Amino acid sequence: MNEVVGRDDLLLVTLDTLRFDVAAELAAEGRIPHLARHLPGGVWEKRHAPGSFTYASHQAMFAGFLPTPATQGPHPRLFAARFAGSETTAGRTFVFDTPDLVSALAGAGYRTVCIGGVGFFNKQGPMGSVLPGLFQESHWEPEFGVASPTSFEAQVRRAEQVVAALPADRRLFLFVNVPSLHQPNWFHLPGATRAAGDSRATHAAALEYVDRHIGRLFAAARSRRRCFAIVCSDHGTAYGDGGFTGHRLGHEAVWTVPYAHFFLEASA
């Protein structure tokens, strides 16, 4: 990452609330072709989330603690704050001396941009301003939120505008929090109703919706130069698993998340 940072643009996409099992099934069944073509080997890596809900998980990720591989470690990290005794900081880790990765990248000359989705990014109150407040530029509007059936399309349009407005010689760190998987997601499945509510099937349909539009986001991200992309979930959610519903709880469906990182080669 010491070679990547300063040379390439960076993209971090969190597919908020996406379960690992649903993501893996859809990739195996060919239902998310635009995502799958970028996954190493065509499959998601199984990892453990650093938190059980959006706020906690993103605070950890912005401090350099991305989801951890679900195998015996230690696992060297891509990014890490400098602190004594770290067992996951290695020679290839980008080590920073600021409180968070976002400010470290700003100090390295990157334009840091947040395109928010769920309520923790809506800037409508003190708590909803903490995470977007880490960035030099942040965007949120109701059409980006969880209640919008076209949230991701609207976010992609904003991302395209952000990229187009940035000087060609300025590096970009673009973060997009995708709310489409988060409840409510029933409206992404034809025939589903508000009364019946969300389910594992509507969750899957929401991921298919995201996949239909994520190619445009990737195209924008690589339009200026090569881009290093990380696409992952921040936590999963339960749909009656073991009698549990939702997240912010310690269940396998919540802790286990899909993860991938890859290069998007420059389009020009």
N, C-alpha and C positions, 0 to 999 in steps of 0.2 A: 504493500500500500504506500510505502515511501516513494515508489516510482510513479504510482497512479496519481496521488495527490499532487496537484500543481501542474500535471500534464493533461489529464482527462477531466471532462465534466463528470458529475456524480448525480445519480438518481436513486432515491430511496422511496419505495412504494410500500405502504403498509395496507394490506387488505384486511381492514379492521374486522375482527371477530371470526375470520375464516378458520374452520376446522381442518385439521390435517387429513382425516379420513375422507371427507368430501372432496377436498382438493386432489388427493391421490386417485380417487375413483374416477373423477371427471377427466384427469389427464390420461389414465389408462384406457378409458372408453372413447377417447378422441373428441371429447365434448368441449375442450378449451384449446383449440389448435393454435391460437395466436400466442398464448402463454407457453404451451408445451414445446413449441419450436425453439424456445430460448432456454428451457430447463436442461441442465446438463444430463445427457442420457435420456431426455424426455420425461424425467421424473422429478418430483419434489424431494428435497432432503427433509427428513424427519428431525425436528428440533423441539426443544423445550423453551417455552416463553419465559422472559425475565419477570413477568408480572401476570396477574390473573384478570386485569382490566386495563382499559386504554391508558389512563393517566399514569399509573405505576409503570406499565410496560414501556411507554414512550420516554418517560423520565430516565429509565435504565438504558434504553437504546441510544438516546442522545448523549449519554455518558460513556458510550462505547460498548455497552453490554447487549449485543445483538442476541437473538435466540441461540441457545447452546445446542450443539449436536447431541442427539439422544443416544450417545454411546459413551463408553468410559473415556474420560479425559486424562490429562488436561488438554484443552483445545485452545491453541493460540488465537488471539482475537485480531480482527482487522484493524480496529481502532482502540486506543486505551489512553486514559488519563495517566499521567506519570504519578505513581505512588509506590512507596517501598513495599516489597513483599509480594507484588503481583506475580502470580504463577501462570498467568495467561498472556503476559506481554512477551513477545518474541522479537527477534531481529527484524522480521518483516512487518511488524505492527507499526502503524502510524501512531506515534506517541505524542500527546499534546499536553500543554501546561495550563490550559484554561479549564474552567469548570465543566465544559461540555464540548462535544464535537462541533456543534454548529458555530460557536464563536471561534473555535480553532480554525475552521475552514475559512471563516470571514477574515481572520488574521493572515491566512495564507493567500488572500487575494480573491476568494470566491464570492460571488453574489449569492447569498443564502435566501431561498424563497420557500415559503410554506403555502401549500394549497390545502386548507383544512376540510374536514368532512364531519365527523361526529362532534357532539357538543363540547368536548374539551378543547376544540379549536375554533369555537364560534365567536370569541372575543366579546360576548354579550355580558360578561361579568368578570370579576377578578380571577376565578379559577379557569374560565375559558380563555383567558388571556395569557396564562403562564407559558404554555408550550409554543403558541405562535409568537410570543414575545421574545423567544430565543433568536428569531430570524430577523434579518434586515428588512425583509418584505414579507407580508403575510396577506392571504386572501381567504375570505369566507363570506358567503351570502346564503340565504335560505335555500336556493336551488342546489347548493352543494351538500345540504344536510340529509339526515337519515330518512326524513319523510318524503323526499323527492324521488319519484321513480326514474328521473333522468339525471340523477346527481353526478354520476361519473362522466357522462357526456359533457355536462357543464364544466366540470373540473378540467377535462381535457382541453376544452376550448380556451380556458384561462391559461393553462400551461402553454398552449401554442402562442398565445399573445405575449406571455412572459418571455419565452425564448426569442420570439421575433423582435422584441424591443431591446434585447440585451446587446451591447457592443460585441462585435465578433471576437475581440481579443480578451474578453472578460470570461473567466471560468465561472461555471454555474453549479451550485449544489441545490437541486430541486427535490423537495419532499412533498409527497402527495399522500394524504390519509384518505383512503377510499371507504366510504360509509355504506356501500350498497349491501354488504353481507350482514351488517348489523340489523337488528330488529328496528322497525318493521321491514320485512322483505317479502311479504306475501304477494305483493303486486307484481313481482317479477315472474311469477308462474301463471301462465294462462289458465283461467278457470278457478284459481284460488280466490278466496274471499276474505275480507277483513274479519268477518265473524269466525271463520275457521282458524285464522291466525297463522303465525309462522310455523314452519316445520323444517325438517332436514331437507325435504324436497324443494321448498321455496328458497332455502339457503343455497342449494345447488344451482337453482335457476338464476339466482343473483350473481353467482360466479360466472355463469355462461353470459350473462348480460355484460359484466365487466370485460370478459374476454373479447366480446364483439367490438369493443372500443379501445382496448389497450394498445393495439397496433399503432394508432395515431399518437398516443403518448410516447411510445418508443421511437417513432419516426421523428417527433419533435426533439426528443432528447439527444438523438444522434445526428441532428441536422447541421450542427456546428463543428463537431469534432467527435472523436471516440468518447463514449460514455461508459462508465462503470456503473452497473445497475444492481441494486439489491431489491428483491421483491419477497415479502414475507408477511406473515400474520403477526399481530401483536398478542393475540390470545384466541382461544376458541370459545365455543359456547355450547351449552347442553340443551337438548330438545327431549327431555324426559329420560335421559341416560341415567340409569340407577336411581330414578326418581327425582333427579335434579333438572332444573330449568334455569337458563341464563349463565352468567359468569360471575367473576369475583368470588370464586369458590375453588376448592382444591379437588378437581376431577380431571381424569385423563383427557376428556374431551375439551377441557379448557387449557390444560398445560401443554398439550401437544399441538404443534403448529407446522405449517409448510414453510420452507425457506429455499431461496435460490439466489445466487449471484452470478453475474456473467457480464461480458462486454457487449455493448452495442456499437458495432463498427460505424465509422463516419459514413454518411450517405453520399458525400461529395468527394 
